[in-house]
Amino acid sequence: MVDVRTKIINFILIVIGILSAGLGLKGFLVPNRFIDGGVTGTSMLLYEITGFRLSILILLINTPFVIIGYRQIGKKFSIHSAIAIAALAIVIFTFPYPEITTDKLLGAIFGGCFLGLGIGLAMRGGAVLDGTEVVAILTSRKIGITVGDFIFVFNVVLFSTAAFFLGIEKALYSMLTYFAASRMVDFIIHGIEEYNGITIVSEKSSAIRRAILENLGRGVTIFVGRSGRDEVERDILFCVVTRYEIPKIKQTIEEIDARAFVTVQQISDISGGLIRSPLSRVFQSVHESMAPNFTSNENKRDS
């Protein structure tokens, strides 16, 4: 029953994502001749240069990346992505989206927001509408650069080409579109809360653990470690909090042990436990091929 419900939610997210991406493209970006980054932006640039149908270009250019994803990432993920991209192409070709605005600033910002919303929701449903991430993951494995660095270099080349063919002004607006789309994708994927993991090393770990559990209401996982200087065994605490709770938890730690060693790192995604709100849990079902869960089983039980 849970599996069926998850599939239905994923399907709804992908459908809404496709419709939103179509609105961003046809309602805002295409009328203003702006492009996005990645494979979608490449398709839009070729559309502006050649006049070939955008829907067909999106389908053709994404197809090789879906095939590569099928071989390297997973069958289920690739099938979902292929269907989603094909559906986006059909929607762009057939759906009568109105031209919302020809104002350049509004077109760049809201076009990027609706497109980013669509891409983010599709990723939440276990598919992609843009093959850039697939080729970035595979390239990073081959030549040893990060996914972010590859996407950055790819988009620098793309927007430089756009400046040559479309003009510098449109390229600059297109960069604004890409920024808006990227921020919206991050918002959809990571949510409002932006969870962070806090690691605490202290000689007073028991008192800190009790304070976090009783006063802050957060779960704590205990790891046993050794000091690198004298190899004294001590407990290492780990807990997951929202970014809004970081100052409060740091203050609590400082009141107990001002010399405690504390590190904070951003967490892309979490699952299980009691930390997520009901709204967040609705949007939590990301396919495992897209976002591996790095949270330990022990932390899932305790957090």
Secondary structure as GFF3:
##gff-version 3
##sequence-region A 1 303
A	DSSP	alpha_helix	2	23	.	.	.	ID=ss1
A	DSSP	pi_helix	24	29	.	.	.	ID=ss2
A	DSSP	alpha_helix	30	32	.	.	.	ID=ss3
A	DSSP	alpha_helix	38	50	.	.	.	ID=ss4
A	DSSP	alpha_helix	54	72	.	.	.	ID=ss5
A	DSSP	alpha_helix	75	94	.	.	.	ID=ss6
A	DSSP	alpha_helix	104	124	.	.	.	ID=ss7
A	DSSP	alpha_helix	132	143	.	.	.	ID=ss8
A	DSSP	alpha_helix	147	166	.	.	.	ID=ss9
A	DSSP	alpha_helix	168	190	.	.	.	ID=ss10
A	DSSP	beta_strand	195	201	.	.	.	ID=ss11
A	DSSP	alpha_helix	205	211	.	.	.	ID=ss12
A	DSSP	pi_helix	212	216	.	.	.	ID=ss13
A	DSSP	beta_strand	221	226	.	.	.	ID=ss14
A	DSSP	beta_strand	233	242	.	.	.	ID=ss15
A	DSSP	three_ten_helix	243	245	.	.	.	ID=ss16
A	DSSP	alpha_helix	246	256	.	.	.	ID=ss17
A	DSSP	beta_strand	261	266	.	.	.	ID=ss18
A	DSSP	alpha_helix	278	282	.	.	.	ID=ss19
A	DSSP	alpha_helix	297	302	.	.	.	ID=ss20
###
